[in-house]
Amino acid sequence: MALWQYVLCQVETGKLKPNSVTKRLLDYKNALKNLTTPQGKQLLNGKHLQGKLMAKVAFHAF
């Protein structure tokens, strides 16, 4: 499976086998999604969020 497919299909949906690494990935994803401006607008959307998640997955994979 390609890295982008793994991030889109597994990490973003939360369909991962429970272990310490996947818990860190899900916590990181939630932290990124919770970054907001004082007005409540999300700072990272779509491709920005996916890019950061792919970097984190690659970091933990290698």
PABA-799677 format. One record per atom (N, C-alpha, C, O): residue in one letter; atom name; z, x, y. Coordinates in Angstrom, 3 decimals, decimal comma, always signed. Example, Ala and Ser with C-alpha at 12.3 -4.5 7.8 and 13.67 -1.06 7.14 Angstrom:
REM residues 2
+------+------+----------+----------+----------+
! rest ! atom !       up !     east !    north !
+------+------+----------+----------+----------+
!    A !    N !   +7,800 !  +13,190 !   -5,690 !
!    A !   CA !   +7,800 !  +12,300 !   -4,500 !
!    A !    C !   +7,800 !  +13,200 !   -3,300 !
!    A !    O !   +8,465 !  +14,236 !   -3,319 !
!    S !    N !   +7,080 !  +12,850 !   -2,250 !
!    S !   CA !   +7,140 !  +13,670 !   -1,060 !
!    S !    C !   +7,870 !  +12,900 !   +0,030 !
!    S !    O !   +8,039 !  +13,409 !   +1,138 !
+------+------+----------+----------+----------+
This chain:
REM residues 62
+------+------+----------+----------+----------+
! rest ! atom !       up !     east !    north !
+------+------+----------+----------+----------+
!    M !    N !   +0,000 !   +0,852 !   -1,173 !
!    M !   CA !   +0,000 !   +0,000 !   +0,000 !
!    M !    C !   +0,000 !   +0,894 !   +1,233 !
!    M !    O !   +0,716 !   +1,895 !   +1,272 !
!    A !    N !   -0,777 !   +0,551 !   +2,213 !
!    A !   CA !   -0,848 !   +1,305 !   +3,452 !
!    A !    C !   +0,429 !   +1,111 !   +4,265 !
!    A !    O !   +1,135 !   +0,113 !   +4,117 !
!    L !    N !   +0,705 !   +2,080 !   +5,118 !
!    L !   CA !   +1,918 !   +2,033 !   +5,936 !
!    L !    C !   +1,953 !   +0,785 !   +6,812 !
!    L !    O !   +2,985 !   +0,120 !   +6,901 !
!    W !    N !   +0,832 !   +0,465 !   +7,459 !
!    W !   CA !   +0,821 !   -0,697 !   +8,342 !
!    W !    C !   +1,034 !   -1,992 !   +7,556 !
!    W !    O !   +1,673 !   -2,920 !   +8,053 !
!    Q !    N !   +0,503 !   -2,059 !   +6,333 !
!    Q !   CA !   +0,704 !   -3,257 !   +5,516 !
!    Q !    C !   +2,175 !   -3,386 !   +5,133 !
!    Q !    O !   +2,725 !   -4,487 !   +5,133 !
!    Y !    N !   +2,806 !   -2,273 !   +4,811 !
!    Y !   CA !   +4,214 !   -2,281 !   +4,442 !
!    Y !    C !   +5,063 !   -2,783 !   +5,610 !
!    Y !    O !   +5,956 !   -3,613 !   +5,434 !
!    V !    N !   +4,770 !   -2,268 !   +6,799 !
!    V !   CA !   +5,550 !   -2,677 !   +7,973 !
!    V !    C !   +5,330 !   -4,153 !   +8,269 !
!    V !    O !   +6,290 !   -4,885 !   +8,507 !
!    L !    N !   +4,081 !   -4,595 !   +8,257 !
!    L !   CA !   +3,796 !   -5,993 !   +8,598 !
!    L !    C !   +4,294 !   -6,971 !   +7,544 !
!    L !    O !   +4,848 !   -8,018 !   +7,878 !
!    C !    N !   +4,099 !   -6,635 !   +6,282 !
!    C !   CA !   +4,402 !   -7,587 !   +5,209 !
!    C !    C !   +5,837 !   -7,500 !   +4,696 !
!    C !    O !   +6,368 !   -8,494 !   +4,200 !
!    Q !    N !   +6,460 !   -6,363 !   +4,800 !
!    Q !   CA !   +7,788 !   -6,195 !   +4,233 !
!    Q !    C !   +8,879 !   -6,075 !   +5,300 !
!    Q !    O !   +9,851 !   -6,831 !   +5,288 !
!    V !    N !   +8,715 !   -5,132 !   +6,211 !
!    V !   CA !   +9,774 !   -4,861 !   +7,187 !
!    V !    C !   +9,906 !   -6,005 !   +8,189 !
!    V !    O !  +11,014 !   -6,486 !   +8,427 !
!    E !    N !   +8,800 !   -6,447 !   +8,780 !
!    E !   CA !   +8,881 !   -7,491 !   +9,803 !
!    E !    C !   +9,362 !   -8,826 !   +9,249 !
!    E !    O !   +9,995 !   -9,604 !   +9,962 !
!    T !    N !   +9,067 !   -9,093 !   +7,989 !
!    T !   CA !   +9,511 !  -10,361 !   +7,403 !
!    T !    C !  +10,892 !  -10,246 !   +6,764 !
!    T !    O !  +11,516 !  -11,257 !   +6,442 !
!    G !    N !  +11,370 !   -9,012 !   +6,579 !
!    G !   CA !  +12,688 !   -8,815 !   +5,983 !
!    G !    C !  +12,691 !   -8,913 !   +4,471 !
!    G !    O !  +13,753 !   -9,054 !   +3,865 !
!    K !    N !  +11,522 !   -8,842 !   +3,850 !
!    K !   CA !  +11,416 !   -8,954 !   +2,388 !
!    K !    C !  +11,499 !   -7,574 !   +1,750 !
!    K !    O !  +10,524 !   -7,082 !   +1,182 !
!    L !    N !  +12,649 !   -6,965 !   +1,845 !
!    L !   CA !  +12,862 !   -5,636 !   +1,300 !
!    L !    C !  +13,983 !   -5,665 !   +0,275 !
!    L !    O !  +14,900 !   -6,482 !   +0,361 !
!    K !    N !  +13,898 !   -4,768 !   -0,690 !
!    K !   CA !  +14,989 !   -4,644 !   -1,654 !
!    K !    C !  +16,204 !   -4,084 !   -0,925 !
!    K !    O !  +16,070 !   -3,150 !   -0,135 !
!    P !    N !  +17,381 !   -4,635 !   -1,177 !
!    P !   CA !  +18,562 !   -4,183 !   -0,441 !
!    P !    C !  +19,013 !   -2,779 !   -0,857 !
!    P !    O !  +19,331 !   -2,529 !   -2,020 !
!    N !    N !  +19,032 !   -1,878 !   +0,113 !
!    N !   CA !  +19,620 !   -0,554 !   -0,045 !
!    N !    C !  +19,920 !   -0,001 !   +1,341 !
!    N !    O !  +19,651 !   -0,669 !   +2,339 !
!    S !    N !  +20,464 !   +1,191 !   +1,423 !
!    S !   CA !  +20,915 !   +1,710 !   +2,723 !
!    S !    C !  +19,754 !   +1,965 !   +3,686 !
!    S !    O !  +19,893 !   +1,737 !   +4,888 !
!    V !    N !  +18,619 !   +2,432 !   +3,179 !
!    V !   CA !  +17,483 !   +2,720 !   +4,054 !
!    V !    C !  +16,880 !   +1,435 !   +4,604 !
!    V !    O !  +16,605 !   +1,341 !   +5,800 !
!    T !    N !  +16,675 !   +0,451 !   +3,746 !
!    T !   CA !  +16,089 !   -0,802 !   +4,226 !
!    T !    C !  +17,044 !   -1,524 !   +5,177 !
!    T !    O !  +16,593 !   -2,212 !   +6,093 !
!    K !    N !  +18,342 !   -1,379 !   +4,977 !
!    K !   CA !  +19,308 !   -1,971 !   +5,910 !
!    K !    C !  +19,160 !   -1,328 !   +7,284 !
!    K !    O !  +19,198 !   -2,020 !   +8,301 !
!    R !    N !  +18,990 !   -0,003 !   +7,319 !
!    R !   CA !  +18,789 !   +0,687 !   +8,596 !
!    R !    C !  +17,493 !   +0,240 !   +9,263 !
!    R !    O !  +17,454 !   +0,060 !  +10,480 !
!    L !    N !  +16,428 !   +0,059 !   +8,473 !
!    L !   CA !  +15,157 !   -0,397 !   +9,040 !
!    L !    C !  +15,279 !   -1,797 !   +9,638 !
!    L !    O !  +14,776 !   -2,056 !  +10,731 !
!    L !    N !  +15,948 !   -2,698 !   +8,920 !
!    L !   CA !  +16,118 !   -4,062 !   +9,437 !
!    L !    C !  +17,016 !   -4,082 !  +10,668 !
!    L !    O !  +16,765 !   -4,844 !  +11,602 !
!    D !    N !  +18,062 !   -3,251 !  +10,680 !
!    D !   CA !  +18,921 !   -3,163 !  +11,857 !
!    D !    C !  +18,140 !   -2,632 !  +13,058 !
!    D !    O !  +18,305 !   -3,115 !  +14,178 !
!    Y !    N !  +17,294 !   -1,637 !  +12,816 !
!    Y !   CA !  +16,461 !   -1,070 !  +13,877 !
!    Y !    C !  +15,495 !   -2,114 !  +14,410 !
!    Y !    O !  +15,320 !   -2,242 !  +15,622 !
!    K !    N !  +14,863 !   -2,865 !  +13,506 !
!    K !   CA !  +13,928 !   -3,924 !  +13,922 !
!    K !    C !  +14,640 !   -4,956 !  +14,793 !
!    K !    O !  +14,119 !   -5,367 !  +15,829 !
!    N !    N !  +15,816 !   -5,366 !  +14,372 !
!    N !   CA !  +16,571 !   -6,352 !  +15,146 !
!    N !    C !  +17,001 !   -5,789 !  +16,494 !
!    N !    O !  +16,997 !   -6,509 !  +17,493 !
!    A !    N !  +17,368 !   -4,521 !  +16,534 !
!    A !   CA !  +17,754 !   -3,902 !  +17,805 !
!    A !    C !  +16,568 !   -3,866 !  +18,758 !
!    A !    O !  +16,728 !   -4,128 !  +19,950 !
!    L !    N !  +15,382 !   -3,546 !  +18,254 !
!    L !   CA !  +14,186 !   -3,533 !  +19,108 !
!    L !    C !  +13,858 !   -4,922 !  +19,619 !
!    L !    O !  +13,490 !   -5,090 !  +20,781 !
!    K !    N !  +13,989 !   -5,916 !  +18,757 !
!    K !   CA !  +13,687 !   -7,288 !  +19,180 !
!    K !    C !  +14,703 !   -7,813 !  +20,193 !
!    K !    O !  +14,394 !   -8,714 !  +20,974 !
!    N !    N !  +15,908 !   -7,257 !  +20,183 !
!    N !   CA !  +16,943 !   -7,714 !  +21,107 !
!    N !    C !  +16,914 !   -7,005 !  +22,454 !
!    N !    O !  +17,703 !   -7,335 !  +23,340 !
!    L !    N !  +16,018 !   -6,034 !  +22,623 !
!    L !   CA !  +15,881 !   -5,379 !  +23,926 !
!    L !    C !  +15,220 !   -6,355 !  +24,896 !
!    L !    O !  +14,056 !   -6,715 !  +24,721 !
!    T !    N !  +15,952 !   -6,778 !  +25,907 !
!    T !   CA !  +15,419 !   -7,752 !  +26,859 !
!    T !    C !  +15,718 !   -7,334 !  +28,288 !
!    T !    O !  +16,604 !   -6,519 !  +28,544 !
!    T !    N !  +14,964 !   -7,908 !  +29,208 !
!    T !   CA !  +15,221 !   -7,710 !  +30,629 !
!    T !    C !  +16,394 !   -8,609 !  +31,024 !
!    T !    O !  +16,795 !   -9,474 !  +30,246 !
!    P !    N !  +16,942 !   -8,417 !  +32,217 !
!    P !   CA !  +18,021 !   -9,312 !  +32,663 !
!    P !    C !  +17,608 !  -10,791 !  +32,700 !
!    P !    O !  +18,459 !  -11,678 !  +32,629 !
!    Q !    N !  +16,307 !  -11,049 !  +32,811 !
!    Q !   CA !  +15,814 !  -12,430 !  +32,821 !
!    Q !    C !  +15,659 !  -12,989 !  +31,408 !
!    Q !    O !  +15,349 !  -14,169 !  +31,244 !
!    G !    N !  +15,869 !  -12,156 !  +30,383 !
!    G !   CA !  +15,768 !  -12,615 !  +29,018 !
!    G !    C !  +14,415 !  -12,400 !  +28,368 !
!    G !    O !  +14,202 !  -12,833 !  +27,235 !
!    K !    N !  +13,484 !  -11,731 !  +29,068 !
!    K !   CA !  +12,161 !  -11,481 !  +28,502 !
!    K !    C !  +12,221 !  -10,263 !  +27,583 !
!    K !    O !  +12,822 !   -9,243 !  +27,922 !
!    Q !    N !  +11,590 !  -10,385 !  +26,416 !
!    Q !   CA !  +11,579 !   -9,305 !  +25,434 !
!    Q !    C !  +10,771 !   -8,122 !  +25,969 !
!    Q !    O !   +9,661 !   -8,306 !  +26,468 !
!    L !    N !  +11,330 !   -6,895 !  +25,866 !
!    L !   CA !  +10,654 !   -5,712 !  +26,393 !
!    L !    C !   +9,532 !   -5,216 !  +25,478 !
!    L !    O !   +8,483 !   -4,786 !  +25,957 !
!    L !    N !   +9,751 !   -5,277 !  +24,176 !
!    L !   CA !   +8,743 !   -4,791 !  +23,230 !
!    L !    C !   +8,144 !   -5,960 !  +22,473 !
!    L !    O !   +8,859 !   -6,744 !  +21,850 !
!    N !    N !   +6,826 !   -6,070 !  +22,534 !
!    N !   CA !   +6,141 !   -7,154 !  +21,836 !
!    N !    C !   +5,066 !   -6,589 !  +20,933 !
!    N !    O !   +4,558 !   -5,494 !  +21,174 !
!    G !    N !   +4,722 !   -7,319 !  +19,913 !
!    G !   CA !   +3,570 !   -7,054 !  +19,066 !
!    G !    C !   +3,371 !   -5,625 !  +18,638 !
!    G !    O !   +4,156 !   -5,071 !  +17,867 !
!    K !    N !   +2,306 !   -5,032 !  +19,151 !
!    K !   CA !   +1,883 !   -3,692 !  +18,726 !
!    K !    C !   +2,914 !   -2,622 !  +19,072 !
!    K !    O !   +3,073 !   -1,662 !  +18,318 !
!    H !    N !   +3,612 !   -2,764 !  +20,188 !
!    H !   CA !   +4,636 !   -1,773 !  +20,550 !
!    H !    C !   +5,756 !   -1,761 !  +19,518 !
!    H !    O !   +6,194 !   -0,700 !  +19,071 !
!    L !    N !   +6,204 !   -2,928 !  +19,153 !
!    L !   CA !   +7,271 !   -3,054 !  +18,155 !
!    L !    C !   +6,793 !   -2,535 !  +16,800 !
!    L !    O !   +7,527 !   -1,815 !  +16,123 !
!    Q !    N !   +5,577 !   -2,890 !  +16,399 !
!    Q !   CA !   +5,045 !   -2,430 !  +15,124 !
!    Q !    C !   +4,895 !   -0,916 !  +15,100 !
!    Q !    O !   +5,168 !   -0,281 !  +14,081 !
!    G !    N !   +4,465 !   -0,335 !  +16,214 !
!    G !   CA !   +4,311 !   +1,112 !  +16,283 !
!    G !    C !   +5,633 !   +1,835 !  +16,111 !
!    G !    O !   +5,706 !   +2,843 !  +15,408 !
!    K !    N !   +6,672 !   +1,330 !  +16,745 !
!    K !   CA !   +7,995 !   +1,938 !  +16,606 !
!    K !    C !   +8,534 !   +1,767 !  +15,188 !
!    K !    O !   +9,161 !   +2,678 !  +14,647 !
!    L !    N !   +8,293 !   +0,612 !  +14,591 !
!    L !   CA !   +8,730 !   +0,406 !  +13,208 !
!    L !    C !   +7,988 !   +1,332 !  +12,240 !
!    L !    O !   +8,586 !   +1,871 !  +11,309 !
!    M !    N !   +6,680 !   +1,514 !  +12,466 !
!    M !   CA !   +5,912 !   +2,412 !  +11,595 !
!    M !    C !   +6,416 !   +3,850 !  +11,713 !
!    M !    O !   +6,482 !   +4,569 !  +10,717 !
!    A !    N !   +6,767 !   +4,263 !  +12,913 !
!    A !   CA !   +7,304 !   +5,608 !  +13,100 !
!    A !    C !   +8,617 !   +5,767 !  +12,353 !
!    A !    O !   +8,852 !   +6,801 !  +11,726 !
!    K !    N !   +9,470 !   +4,762 !  +12,411 !
!    K !   CA !  +10,767 !   +4,823 !  +11,726 !
!    K !    C !  +10,579 !   +4,826 !  +10,203 !
!    K !    O !  +11,276 !   +5,553 !   +9,495 !
!    V !    N !   +9,644 !   +4,021 !   +9,702 !
!    V !   CA !   +9,360 !   +4,002 !   +8,265 !
!    V !    C !   +8,840 !   +5,367 !   +7,818 !
!    V !    O !   +9,269 !   +5,890 !   +6,790 !
!    A !    N !   +7,925 !   +5,938 !   +8,585 !
!    A !   CA !   +7,381 !   +7,255 !   +8,242 !
!    A !    C !   +8,481 !   +8,317 !   +8,264 !
!    A !    O !   +8,492 !   +9,211 !   +7,417 !
!    F !    N !   +9,394 !   +8,229 !   +9,213 !
!    F !   CA !  +10,506 !   +9,170 !   +9,299 !
!    F !    C !  +11,371 !   +9,097 !   +8,049 !
!    F !    O !  +11,755 !  +10,130 !   +7,499 !
!    H !    N !  +11,678 !   +7,894 !   +7,597 !
!    H !   CA !  +12,531 !   +7,736 !   +6,425 !
!    H !    C !  +11,782 !   +8,034 !   +5,128 !
!    H !    O !  +12,401 !   +8,414 !   +4,134 !
!    A !    N !  +10,478 !   +7,868 !   +5,124 !
!    A !   CA !   +9,695 !   +8,111 !   +3,910 !
!    A !    C !   +9,500 !   +9,600 !   +3,637 !
!    A !    O !   +9,420 !  +10,024 !   +2,484 !
!    F !    N !   +9,426 !  +10,382 !   +4,702 !
!    F !   CA !   +9,144 !  +11,811 !   +4,519 !
!    F !    C !  +10,298 !  +12,600 !   +5,043 !
!    F !    O !  +10,279 !  +13,830 !   +4,992 !
+------+------+----------+----------+----------+
